[in-house]
């Protein structure tokens, strides 16, 4: 039978939480109907339903837990005992998705997933969804998901990876995880989940319009079009509204049900008896076909977006009453009474006992300790175990694999003459992939072509399609794939073709990859080594998008390690350390490769070969933060720089020495995040004069951090000059040199200091 409109939609005082609460109670109290004998546990809860009575009881309890957590949060927020009020009310039907999937199916959930979480908790014994959720609402240190850092749905044993609230940003990594499940099997990598697992990703109808969501849908279709498995279940929970902006009626169905290679299913998330079979079909289709599947789950939102959203200010009472009439808990109450599984008293008793359980847990959580020390807050953000990283970086027990990869002892790179940066990066990547059979290298044009600059040449031939492959032209998806591979225990090495292209996808690193350890209290890690062709001074092929020097966008990301070599041997050692940081500490690493130095062989004069170096054999590495110092005993002038600035500073130093007779020290920082403030201050201590040569922009460049380290290190009185780029995009051809610092600028700065 249909669900009657709620009697209590009178909106006295317009407290939506109280109204929704009272609606349920009065609906049950006023129920009039004859209940048959209750079905047995194995029988259908209602005739024709695929949901049995046992399953309905469990789902109903999960729905009630989710609802009362929402109601509790609205009440206790004003008492400063709860710190989050974005609720799941109206979305409780997502509990069906949890029941029909496994706890080993990795789940990436949006914030209206209370029903899903309550139901998934049933998958393992001894777990309490109410207490765990209450601890999260209360920002308690005891919160098992984030340790009190944020209200997130997450659980390590239940394979729910905590998500932040960046709209739709979790879809690419959910798809990446699905692809990784299949790819790991193909290359023989042991999975941390069963081989037939699927990835689950939930989001709202409004979020489906976001560019990040669309890129995931496109990539899913692109993958399926090529007959490659991608078992991801996209669950669009369509409540018809995004905060206060309504989704046009029929938009989700019209937009998705005819997409090729994205298989569409609809389910009524407002009716457990009706929707269960519909959800079941979608889940089974995804698991058995291994194709990307779009589940359009009908939901509603029976309270405001959050506790601060006073809907009566922008929605009519008539509309609010209609929304409340569609409350899925009213339909579940009707099913409970119609089926005879519950009497009115028993159902209200369950409702009230669930309320008491949620409030009791919240009061308990409020008494637990919260984060009060900065060290506790920061602990999971950027773990670093130097001894273990050093040991891993220097580990060289893969000589047989090296011989096979390089083609014999006489062809090992350390047996070859000194080479330039591009060659030695390629050699180091061969070494890393030989050392780590779980490593993957991918991006645009990296496979047969070997990248735009042939840096990855030979890797595809050596390691084949399973480990070296091209992606679609989409940086967001490249980094989403990287996170998915990392989730499955692989070591991804994505390439971003140019630094300017990284900015298109920055949130995949800022909001997703680097935040996972923080928001999961270091329970989940997605280590990766991202390579980016970077910086300026590229000749013959330039302009802003191929000469981007905006490093600030990377250095601002909490927890990200950023390395930038200026020469080939340093690049090889740095790559070993970055790979070790990823493997040992789960770090997200960025390796900036100066394009203009890729092919540079000479330092002072053509043919001198002084910017080619011997390849460091395995067993060597570089400590995080370790710089390189040229002419260490000199102190008349110290030049701090990195990347392209290093050979530039060395050439300028030779001219300054000739003009002034000074002895000049050049300091190559090599590591740009975190900056080694102690190293910088130590180098500045003995300097009579200082130049900070920063090829980035005047505002927010690396140089600002260097100068701060110098001043805070007690050397603020030392005469200092900064040589830096201009706050502009880089123009094409020779005009680029008007905005980038050059040797003449370094020399002029030195003369000013004289």
Residue, then its C-alpha position, 0 to 999 in steps of 0.5 A: x500500500x502507499x505511504x500516507x502523508x505525514x500527519x505531523x507536517x505542521x511545521x510548528x517553529x520550523x524545526x525540521x529535525x523535530x518534525x521529521x522525528x515526530x512524523x515517524x512516531x505519529x505515522x506508526x501510532x496512526x497506522x490502521x491496517x491488518x497485519x498477516x502472520x509474520x513471514x519466516x526469516x527466509x521468506x519475502x518480507x512482502x509478496x513478490x519482493x526479493x528481500x527476505x524478512x531477516x534482511x529487512x529487519x537488518x536494513x531497517x535497523x541500519x536505517x534507524x541508526x543512520x536517522x538517529x545519528x542525524x537527529x542526535x547531531x542536530x541536538x548536540x551540535x548546539x551543545x558543542x558536543x558534536x561538530x558535524x551536521x551534514x546528514x543522511x536522512x532520506x538516503x538510508x536506502x543506500x544500506x541496500x548497496x552495503x548489504x548486497x556488496x562485500x566488506x572487501x569491496x573498496x568503498x569510496x563514500x560521500x557524506x550521506x552514507x550513514x545507512x551504508x556504513x551501519x549496514x556494512x558494520x554487520x559484515x564483521x563481528x564485534x563492530x559497533x557502527x553507533x559508537x564509531x560514528x559518535x566518536x567521529x561526530x565528536x572529533x574524538x581522538x578515539x575515532x577509529x576512522x580519522x583519529x579526531x581529524x574530521x568527520x568521515x565515513x571510514x573503516x580499515x577493516x571494512x575497506x571504506x577509505x575516508x573521503x574529504x568533502x571536495x565535490x566528486x573528487x573521489x570518483x577518479x580514484x574509485x575507477x582507478x581502484x577498479x582498474x587496479x584490481x584487474x591489472x594487478x591480476x594480469x601482472x601477477x601482483x597479489x591483491x589485498x582484496x578478493x580477485x572478483x572485488x568491485x569498487x563502490x563509489x557514491x555521490x549525489x545527483x548535483x555532483x554528477x555534473x562536476x568536471x571531476x565526475x565527468x572525467x571518471x565517467x568518460x574514462x570508465x567508458x573509454x576503458x570499457x570501449x577497449x574491452x578492458x575490465x573496470x568493475x566500478x559501481x557508480x552509485x548516484x544517489x539522486x535526491x533532486x537537489x544540491x544544497x538549494x539548487x534543484x536538479x531538473x526532473x529526469x536529468x540523471x536518467x536522460x543523461x546516463x541511461x543511454x551512455x555507451x559503455x556505462x551500464x545504467x540501472x535504476x533502483x528505488x532507494x525509498x522502498x526496501x521491498x521494491x528497490x532490493x532486487x533492482x540494486x541486486x541486479x546492478x551489483x551482480x552485473x558489475x561483479x560478473x561482467x567487470x564493466x563500469x556500472x551506473x546505479x541510479x538510486x532514487x533518494x530524497x533529502x528530508x532535512x536541510x543540507x546541514x544544520x545551518x540550512x534553514x530550508x523554510x527560507x527558500x522552500x515553501x511549506x507545501x514542498x517541504x510537506x511533500x518531501x517529508x511524505x516521501x521519507x523512506x523511513x515511513x515506507x520502511x515503517x509501513x513494510x514492517x507493519x504490513x508484513x506483520x514483522x513488527x507491531x506498532x509498539x515493537x516498532x516504536x520500541x525499536x525506534x526509541x531504543x535506537x535513539x537512546x543508543x545513539x545519544x548514549x554513545x554521543x555522550x560517551x564520545x563527548x567525554x573522550x579526549x580530543x586532539x589538543x597537541x599539534x604533534x598529535x594532529x600532524x602525526x599521520x600527515x607526513x611520516x618519515x623513518x630516515x633509517x628505514x628509507x635509507x636502507x630501502x633506497x640503498x637496497x641492491x639485491x636485484x642484480x639478476x633482474x638488472x642484468x636481464x633488463x639492461x642486457x648484460x653486465x657490460x651494458x649496465x649504466x654504471x659501466x657506460x661513459x658519463x651521460x646527461x640528465x634525460x638518459x640517466x633518468x631513463x636508466x634510473x627508471x629501468x632500475x626502479x622497475x627492475x627493483x619493484x615488480x609492483x611498479x607501474x609507469x604510465x601517462x600520455x605518450x610514455x610507452x612506445x614513443x618514450x615520452x615527448x622527450x624520449x625520457x622513458x624510451x626502452x621501458x615499454x620494450x623491457x616491461x611490456x604493456x602490463x607495466x608501462x602504458x599510455x593513458x587517455x589525455x586527462x591528467x585528473x584521471x592519470x592521478x586518479x589511476x595512480x591512487x587506485x593502483x596504490x590502494x591495491x598495493x602497487x607502486x604507481x609512477x604517473x607522468x604529467x607531461x608538463x607542469x602546467x598540465x598538473x594544475x588541471x588536476x591539482x586537487x587529485x594530489x592536494x585534496x585526495x592523495x596527500x590527505x588520505x594518510x591524514x584523514x585515515x590516521x595513517x591507516x590507508x596510504x596511497x604512495x606514488x612517485x609522480x614525474x613532471x616535466x617542468x620549469x622554463x628555459x626550453x628552447x624551440x618549443x615553449x610558451x607558458x604551457x611548456x615553460x611553467x615555473x609555478x612551483x608554489x602550487x606543489x609546495x603548498x600541498x601538506x605532506x607532499x615531497x618535492x624533489x628537483x635535480x639539476x644533473x643526472x647522477x642526482x636524479x638517479x639517487x633522488x628517484x631511489x629515495x623517492x621510491x623508498x619514501x613511497x614504499x616505506x612511509x607511504x609518501x606522495x612524491x613529486x619529481x620535477x624534471x627540468x626540461x631545459x636540462x634534459x639534453x644539456x651536456x656542456x657547462x661552460x663551453x660547447x663540447x666541454x661535457x661538464x654537465x654529464x656525469x657517471x651513473x651511480x650504481x645501486x647501493x647509493x641514494x640521497x637523504x631527504x633534504x640533502x643538498x649539494x654544495x659546489x666550492x664548499x670552503x668559499x664564503x665571499x658569496x653564496x648562491x642558493x638555487x635549484x634546477x636550471x639555476x645550478x648551471x646558471x649560477x656556476x657560469x655566473x660564479x666564474x665571471x664574478x670570480x674573474x671580475x671581483x676575485x671572490x670565492x663563490x659557493x653554489x648551493x643546490x637545494x635539490x629538495x623543494x618541499x620540505x625545504x631543509x631550513x637547518x641546511x640552508x641556515x648552516x650554509x648562510x652562517x659563513x656567507x659574507x653575501x647571499x644571492x637567492x636565485x629562484x627561477x620561479x615567480x617573484x610571488x610565492x616562489x621557492x626563494x621566499x622560503x629560502x630567505x625565511x630560513x636564512x633570516x630565522x636561522x639568524x643570518x638576517x643581517x647578511x647582505x642578500x639579494x634575490x634574483x627571481x622571475x617575473x609575475x607573468x606567464x611565460x611568453x614564446x620564443x626569445x621573449x621568455x628570457x625577458x621574464x626568466x632570470x639569467x646569468x646577467x641578472x646574477x652577475x648584476x646582483x653580485x655587483x650590487x652586493x659589492 
